[in-house]
Amino acid sequence: MGKEIGQAIAAGILGGGVYALMAAGLTLIFGVLDIINVAQGILVVLGAYLSYALSVHLHIDLFVGLLITVPAMFVLGVLIYWLFIRPLRGAERTSMTLLACFAVALIIEGVLYREFGSGYVSITASYTASSVHILDFYLPDIYLYGFGLAVLAVAALYLILYRTTFGRAVRATMQNPTAARLVGIDVNRVSALTFGIGTAVTAIGGMVYGAISGGFTPNSGYDLISRLLAIVILAGMGSIGGALVAAVFMTTAEALVDIWQPDWAVAVFYLALVIILTVRPAGLFGRSAVRAQ
Amino acid sequence: MNRRLLTVGALLALAVVVAVFPLVFTNPIASQYGVITLIFVIVASAWNLFSGYSGYLSLGHAIFYGTGAYFLAVAAKDWNLTAGAIFWLLPLAGLAAAIIAVPLGLVALRVRRHTFVVITIAFFFIAQLSASNLSVTGGSSGVLVPVPNWDPATYNNPFYYLAALLAAGTLAVSWLIRRSRFGLQLRAIRDDEDRAAGLGVRAMPVKLTALVASAFITGMAGGLWVYFIGQAIPQFVFDPLFDLAVVLMAFFGGLGTIAGPVLGALVLEPTQQYLTSTETNGYQSQILFGVLFLLVILFLPRGVLPTGAEYLARARARLAQRRAAPGGGPASQPATGDAA
């Protein structure tokens, strides 16, 4: 039993890194644009299918394939923003953008069904089957690579946000879009790029998700988005560091419950969310401003 | 006065059309469309009663729909009810949904905007998961509802007229609430909750009452629906597309108006049914549905009715201005889009 618990904790932490990356994209988009991108789940699945298609049909290595899928997802994100989000203004913007993202998710899901069918697909490579033996645990290689990649990507996000002029503009827009506009920041451009970056990380997240989840379908987007939303809300919306902690916490808790109650493991996510919001409506690391109308 | 007469006339005409529809279109497929569409009229109006009036966008109404559905299916089975007797379970199905709505509301209504939406989604997934894993709901194989041995030719009619009755009742409730002090408080909360609270609106009880009322109606509709289709299966009873469809209907017609959700349901549900029946591939109708959704949001963001009313008012004002221009008379009062 002790070994199982250790294994679950290790897998939870490593898997948490990947969820953190996907959630970071979501929370970044929320922070800058005040939008809940409910399409993030299906975008991850799209990223997974892209990696799958590249590796199966063109025999491109999963990690090399990211050089294609990341820019592709970035462009898709910018397009979604420019076509469907930017035109929405006015008092109802919050709910309208959420619904627009939902509609985009439906369309992408439909297209995935058409292209790939509804059967389970999984991403395989030499390193998805092998594992390393550390301290009595067997850890699949892909978990380690995926975790490493996710940490790198989150670190890159951090560097972009806190060490570049663009990042400064993003943070200014997060704090106050009107003031940002007044000091000469092109808020539309910042928003489009942010949406692009938030979407681009789903290419990486999707590849790793596809390789470690043991199979996915176009329908997996619902499961993913509800987990991601739980993580982001638990962390407090707009907090990237919080998303990291929350993701690791949630996936570890889920992996632990999975040992005894596999059917109910997913419920841990939502239960934790409900309990925490009852006690602390702003989330663990959130600003209380989230509560304001 | 003229306007009121027009409204009453339109309502009467609508009632007559609804009443004779199954007599004219005796084809069971047509009346089946009719039943499902009326159920969505009920649900979209009930959703609007809470979300449209209060501004708290719920993407979890399938919880109440599903609770009502499962309650009816399980109760009919356990109490050995058959045929018409099952209809008496509908108020209880509504009550079950209303009871579920109380703790849900107490937690979810503490947060606003995005967070509220997300919480309703989370609750929805908990409900779906529970339905597929609890023994009382029959797990993933679901629960069968006893099929009444009615004449196949008029089999749909009892469902149809009951749905029509419920729809009329829901509309009456919507209208009463909208006119009442309670409805005013709800809309005050929608416009600015903090200010409303400052002016003495006790926000939490008001919001919770609206949610519970909405859940009650939605639960009844869910019960009627499950009896009609004859089986409760988790993925159909708790369907994320259901939530979206309801929201789209309300947005399409006009959020917060009485006629809007009705119009949305009357237009969109038959379309959806038609698409699903003609397209053998579910994804085609899903893609079309998504595209339609986007078009509505981008081009009719406030719904058909308010946008149409605005357009009419503007046209009328222009006309009046042109007429009045030589004399320089006062411009006509533009009607507000909110009155639809």
Boltz contact constraints between the chains, C-beta under 6 A:
constraints:
  - contact:
      token1: [A, 36]
      token2: [B, 114]
      max_distance: 6.0
  - contact:
      token1: [A, 87]
      token2: [B, 298]
      max_distance: 6.0
  - contact:
      token1: [A, 94]
      token2: [B, 113]
      max_distance: 6.0
  - contact:
      token1: [A, 95]
      token2: [B, 57]
      max_distance: 6.0
  - contact:
      token1: [A, 96]
      token2: [B, 297]
      max_distance: 6.0
  - contact:
      token1: [A, 96]
      token2: [B, 301]
      max_distance: 6.0
  - contact:
      token1: [A, 99]
      token2: [B, 297]
      max_distance: 6.0
  - contact:
      token1: [A, 100]
      token2: [B, 297]
      max_distance: 6.0
  - contact:
      token1: [A, 102]
      token2: [B, 244]
      max_distance: 6.0
  - contact:
      token1: [A, 103]
      token2: [B, 290]
      max_distance: 6.0
  - contact:
      token1: [A, 103]
      token2: [B, 293]
      max_distance: 6.0
  - contact:
      token1: [A, 103]
      token2: [B, 294]
      max_distance: 6.0
  - contact:
      token1: [A, 106]
      token2: [B, 286]
      max_distance: 6.0
  - contact:
      token1: [A, 106]
      token2: [B, 290]
      max_distance: 6.0
  - contact:
      token1: [A, 107]
      token2: [B, 287]
      max_distance: 6.0
  - contact:
      token1: [A, 107]
      token2: [B, 290]
      max_distance: 6.0
  - contact:
      token1: [A, 110]
      token2: [B, 283]
      max_distance: 6.0
  - contact:
      token1: [A, 110]
      token2: [B, 286]
      max_distance: 6.0
  - contact:
      token1: [A, 110]
      token2: [B, 287]
      max_distance: 6.0
  - contact:
      token1: [A, 113]
      token2: [B, 283]
      max_distance: 6.0
  - contact:
      token1: [A, 114]
      token2: [B, 283]
      max_distance: 6.0
  - contact:
      token1: [A, 222]
      token2: [B, 240]
      max_distance: 6.0
  - contact:
      token1: [A, 226]
      token2: [B, 125]
      max_distance: 6.0
  - contact:
      token1: [A, 229]
      token2: [B, 118]
      max_distance: 6.0
  - contact:
      token1: [A, 233]
      token2: [B, 118]
      max_distance: 6.0
  - contact:
      token1: [A, 263]
      token2: [B, 133]
      max_distance: 6.0
  - contact:
      token1: [A, 267]
      token2: [B, 129]
      max_distance: 6.0
  - contact:
      token1: [A, 270]
      token2: [B, 122]
      max_distance: 6.0
  - contact:
      token1: [A, 270]
      token2: [B, 125]
      max_distance: 6.0
  - contact:
      token1: [A, 270]
      token2: [B, 126]
      max_distance: 6.0
  - contact:
      token1: [A, 273]
      token2: [B, 122]
      max_distance: 6.0
  - contact:
      token1: [A, 274]
      token2: [B, 107]
      max_distance: 6.0
  - contact:
      token1: [A, 278]
      token2: [B, 107]
      max_distance: 6.0
  - contact:
      token1: [A, 281]
      token2: [B, 110]
      max_distance: 6.0
  - contact:
      token1: [A, 281]
      token2: [B, 111]
      max_distance: 6.0
  - contact:
      token1: [A, 293]
      token2: [B, 112]
      max_distance: 6.0
  - contact:
      token1: [A, 293]
      token2: [B, 193]
      max_distance: 6.0
